[in-house]
């Protein structure tokens, strides 16, 4: 049982779970826009997510405590290096214009961890109200716009814009349970949405954003099957947001909330294939 728990914690701490969530979002986009399965791009994004997230999460620790790193963190560093190699492998197979499009999102990820503001003391993560927008923007850009751009020369359309906005809202909603959880841990200077307006108002904001995302679904869904799946997902997100508390269980946000894109993708592929 201890071994299973160790493996599961590594799965979460090494950002494999979040990478699977991002990968699922990409597959959802491929369905909505009737794109062919692109193994090269999909795995590039998967390994890029692991590399980027582990860089953001452990940059400060590795920088200031590199001599006293725990064995677990050293293993995660080695794992991240392997993922970076795979990232480069798949990246070399992509068109140059796709890699060029990916550059701004890479820079945002780097600046999210490395201090460059206020005399190199703060990073993008410290921008309280923009934090959630930055993360949602990167996720939406990479999982919606990038897959479409990779296969279509003329890719800008109202459907793409609405899909981007819906994905941005969904990701922002999924971040709220994390921010609610972190109220007790965040520094006073980091004024996240729950710390500024309170937990209950944060949930109400999430409900409003969720309703807007549902409206977008009726515009972008290819057929009623897609809408029915999203309607099911609508109630799942609603439940996850309603149940989010400051003192939530260890795996509530890090596993169950981040599992949502995987569930959406599996359900969608099951319905469409059937």
C-alpha positions as CSV (number, residue, x, y, z in Angstrom):
1,X,0.0,0.0,0.0
2,X,2.9,2.3,0.8
3,X,4.4,1.7,-2.7
4,X,1.1,2.5,-4.3
5,X,0.8,5.8,-2.4
6,X,4.4,6.7,-3.2
7,X,3.8,6.1,-6.9
8,X,0.5,8.1,-6.8
9,X,2.2,11.0,-5.0
10,X,5.0,11.0,-7.6
11,X,2.3,11.0,-10.4
12,X,0.8,14.2,-8.9
13,X,4.1,15.9,-7.8
14,X,5.8,15.3,-11.1
15,X,2.9,17.0,-12.9
16,X,1.9,13.9,-14.9
17,X,-1.7,14.4,-13.9
18,X,-1.8,18.0,-15.0
19,X,-0.1,17.1,-18.2
20,X,-2.8,14.5,-18.8
21,X,-5.4,17.2,-18.2
22,X,-3.8,19.5,-20.8
23,X,-3.5,16.6,-23.2
24,X,-7.2,15.8,-22.8
25,X,-8.1,19.4,-23.6
26,X,-6.1,19.1,-26.8
27,X,-7.9,15.9,-27.8
28,X,-11.2,17.7,-27.1
29,X,-10.2,20.5,-29.5
30,X,-9.3,17.9,-32.2
31,X,-12.9,16.5,-31.9
32,X,-14.6,19.9,-31.9
33,X,-12.7,21.1,-35.0
34,X,-12.6,17.7,-36.7
35,X,-8.8,17.7,-36.7
36,X,-6.8,14.6,-37.4
37,X,-5.0,13.1,-34.4
38,X,-1.6,14.7,-34.3
39,X,0.7,12.5,-32.2
40,X,3.7,14.8,-32.6
41,X,2.0,17.9,-31.5
42,X,-0.1,16.2,-28.8
43,X,3.0,14.6,-27.1
44,X,5.0,17.8,-27.6
45,X,2.3,19.6,-25.5
46,X,2.2,16.7,-23.0
47,X,5.9,16.7,-22.3
48,X,6.1,20.4,-22.5
49,X,3.5,20.7,-19.8
50,X,5.4,18.4,-17.4
51,X,8.7,20.3,-18.1
52,X,7.0,23.7,-17.7
53,X,5.0,22.9,-14.6
54,X,7.9,21.3,-12.8
55,X,10.1,24.3,-13.7
56,X,7.5,26.6,-12.2
57,X,6.9,24.5,-9.1
58,X,10.5,23.7,-8.2
59,X,12.6,26.5,-9.6
60,X,12.8,28.4,-6.3
61,X,13.5,25.2,-4.3
62,X,16.2,24.0,-6.7
63,X,17.8,27.4,-6.8
64,X,18.2,28.1,-3.1
65,X,18.4,24.5,-1.8
66,X,20.2,22.6,-4.5
67,X,22.6,21.0,-2.1
68,X,19.9,19.7,0.2
69,X,17.3,18.5,-2.2
70,X,15.3,15.5,-1.1
71,X,15.6,12.3,-3.0
72,X,12.0,12.7,-4.3
73,X,12.8,16.1,-5.7
74,X,16.0,14.8,-7.3
75,X,14.0,12.0,-9.0
76,X,11.5,14.6,-10.2
77,X,14.3,16.7,-11.6
78,X,15.7,13.7,-13.5
79,X,12.2,12.8,-14.7
80,X,11.7,16.4,-15.9
81,X,15.0,16.2,-17.8
82,X,13.9,13.0,-19.5
83,X,10.6,14.7,-20.4
84,X,12.5,17.7,-21.8
85,X,14.4,15.3,-24.1
86,X,11.1,14.0,-25.4
87,X,9.9,17.5,-25.7
88,X,12.9,18.3,-27.9
89,X,12.4,15.1,-29.9
90,X,8.8,15.9,-30.8
91,X,9.6,19.6,-31.2
92,X,12.1,18.9,-33.9
93,X,9.4,17.2,-35.9
94,X,7.0,20.2,-35.8
95,X,6.9,22.9,-38.4
96,X,8.9,26.0,-37.6
97,X,5.8,28.2,-37.7
98,X,4.2,26.0,-35.0
99,X,7.3,26.3,-32.8
100,X,7.3,30.0,-33.3
101,X,3.7,30.3,-32.3
102,X,4.5,28.3,-29.1
103,X,7.3,30.7,-28.1
104,X,5.1,33.4,-26.3
105,X,3.5,30.7,-24.1
106,X,7.0,29.4,-23.2
107,X,8.2,32.9,-22.3
108,X,5.1,33.4,-20.1
109,X,5.8,30.1,-18.3
110,X,9.4,31.1,-17.7
111,X,8.5,34.6,-16.4
112,X,5.8,33.0,-14.2
113,X,8.7,31.5,-12.2
114,X,11.6,33.8,-12.7
115,X,11.5,37.2,-10.9
116,X,11.8,40.1,-13.3
117,X,9.5,42.7,-11.7
118,X,10.1,45.3,-8.9
119,X,13.8,45.1,-9.1
120,X,13.8,41.3,-10.0
121,X,11.9,40.5,-6.8
122,X,8.6,39.4,-8.2
123,X,7.4,37.2,-11.1
124,X,4.1,36.9,-13.0
125,X,2.9,34.5,-10.2
126,X,2.9,37.4,-7.8
127,X,0.5,39.5,-9.9
128,X,-2.5,38.7,-7.7
129,X,-5.5,39.3,-10.0
130,X,-3.7,38.5,-13.2
131,X,-2.4,35.1,-12.0
132,X,-5.6,33.2,-12.8
133,X,-6.0,35.1,-16.2
134,X,-2.4,34.3,-17.2
135,X,-2.7,30.6,-16.4
136,X,-6.1,30.3,-18.1
137,X,-4.8,32.2,-21.2
138,X,-1.8,29.9,-21.6
139,X,-3.9,26.7,-21.2
140,X,-6.5,28.0,-23.7
141,X,-3.9,29.2,-26.2
142,X,-2.0,25.9,-26.1
143,X,-5.0,23.6,-26.1
144,X,-7.3,25.4,-28.5
145,X,-5.5,27.8,-30.8
146,X,-2.2,25.9,-31.2
147,X,-3.8,22.6,-32.5
148,X,-5.9,24.5,-35.0
149,X,-3.1,26.8,-36.1
150,X,-0.8,23.7,-36.7
151,X,-3.1,22.3,-39.4
152,X,-4.8,25.4,-40.9
153,X,-3.1,28.3,-42.7
154,X,-6.2,30.5,-42.2
155,X,-7.4,29.5,-38.8
156,X,-9.1,32.6,-37.3
157,X,-12.9,32.1,-37.0
158,X,-15.7,33.0,-34.7
159,X,-15.8,29.3,-33.7
160,X,-12.2,29.4,-32.7
161,X,-12.7,32.7,-30.7
162,X,-15.7,31.3,-28.8
163,X,-13.9,28.0,-28.2
164,X,-10.9,29.9,-26.9
165,X,-13.0,32.0,-24.6
166,X,-14.9,29.0,-23.3
167,X,-11.7,27.1,-22.6
168,X,-10.3,30.2,-20.8
169,X,-13.4,30.3,-18.6
170,X,-13.4,26.6,-17.9
171,X,-9.8,26.7,-16.8
172,X,-10.3,29.8,-14.7
173,X,-13.2,28.0,-13.0
174,X,-11.0,24.9,-12.3
175,X,-8.4,27.2,-10.8
176,X,-10.8,28.6,-8.2
177,X,-10.9,25.5,-5.9
178,X,-7.1,25.7,-5.8
179,X,-7.2,29.4,-4.9
180,X,-9.8,28.6,-2.2
181,X,-7.6,25.8,-0.8
182,X,-4.5,28.1,-0.8
183,X,-6.2,30.9,1.2
184,X,-4.6,29.5,4.3
185,X,-1.1,29.2,2.8
186,X,-0.7,32.2,0.5
187,X,1.3,35.2,1.6
188,X,-0.7,38.2,2.7
189,X,0.7,40.2,-0.2
190,X,-0.8,37.7,-2.7
191,X,-4.3,38.9,-3.0
192,X,-6.0,36.1,-4.9
193,X,-9.7,36.2,-5.7
194,X,-10.9,34.3,-2.6
195,X,-8.7,36.4,-0.3
196,X,-10.1,39.6,-1.8
197,X,-13.8,38.9,-2.1
198,X,-14.2,35.8,0.1
199,X,-14.9,32.1,-0.6
200,X,-18.6,32.3,-1.1
201,X,-18.4,35.3,-3.5
202,X,-15.6,33.4,-5.4
203,X,-18.0,30.5,-5.9
204,X,-20.7,32.8,-7.1
205,X,-18.3,34.3,-9.6
206,X,-17.5,30.7,-10.7
207,X,-21.2,30.0,-11.2
208,X,-21.5,33.1,-13.5
209,X,-18.5,32.1,-15.5
210,X,-19.8,28.6,-15.8
211,X,-23.1,29.9,-17.2
212,X,-21.3,31.9,-19.8
213,X,-19.3,28.9,-20.8
214,X,-22.5,27.0,-21.3
215,X,-23.8,29.7,-23.6
216,X,-20.6,29.4,-25.7
217,X,-21.2,25.6,-25.9
218,X,-24.5,26.1,-27.7
219,X,-22.6,28.2,-30.3
220,X,-19.6,26.0,-30.9
221,X,-20.9,22.5,-30.4
222,X,-20.9,20.5,-33.7
223,X,-24.1,18.6,-32.7
224,X,-26.4,17.8,-29.8
225,X,-24.1,15.0,-28.6
226,X,-21.4,17.5,-27.8
227,X,-23.9,19.7,-26.0
228,X,-25.2,16.9,-23.9
229,X,-21.7,15.8,-22.9
230,X,-20.9,19.4,-21.9
231,X,-24.1,19.7,-20.0
232,X,-23.1,16.7,-18.0
233,X,-19.7,18.2,-17.4
234,X,-21.4,21.5,-16.5
235,X,-23.0,19.8,-13.4
236,X,-19.7,18.1,-12.5
237,X,-17.8,21.4,-12.4
238,X,-20.7,23.0,-10.5
239,X,-20.4,20.2,-7.9
240,X,-16.7,20.5,-7.7
241,X,-16.9,24.3,-7.2
242,X,-19.7,24.0,-4.6
243,X,-17.8,21.5,-2.6
244,X,-14.5,23.4,-2.6
245,X,-13.5,24.6,0.9
246,X,-10.5,26.1,2.5
247,X,-9.8,23.0,4.5
248,X,-10.4,20.5,1.7
249,X,-8.9,17.0,1.4
250,X,-5.3,16.7,0.2
251,X,-6.3,15.3,-3.2
252,X,-9.5,17.3,-3.8
253,X,-8.1,19.9,-6.1
254,X,-4.8,18.3,-7.2
255,X,-6.5,15.1,-8.3
256,X,-10.3,15.3,-8.6
257,X,-10.6,18.9,-10.0
258,X,-7.7,18.3,-12.4
259,X,-9.3,15.0,-13.5
260,X,-12.2,16.9,-15.0
261,X,-10.7,17.4,-18.5
262,X,-9.8,13.7,-18.7
263,X,-13.4,12.8,-17.8
264,X,-14.7,15.3,-20.4
265,X,-12.5,13.8,-23.1
266,X,-13.3,10.2,-22.3
267,X,-17.0,10.9,-22.1
268,X,-16.9,12.8,-25.4
269,X,-14.9,10.2,-27.3
270,X,-17.2,7.5,-25.9
271,X,-20.3,9.3,-27.1
272,X,-18.9,10.4,-30.5
273,X,-17.5,7.0,-31.2
274,X,-20.7,5.3,-30.3
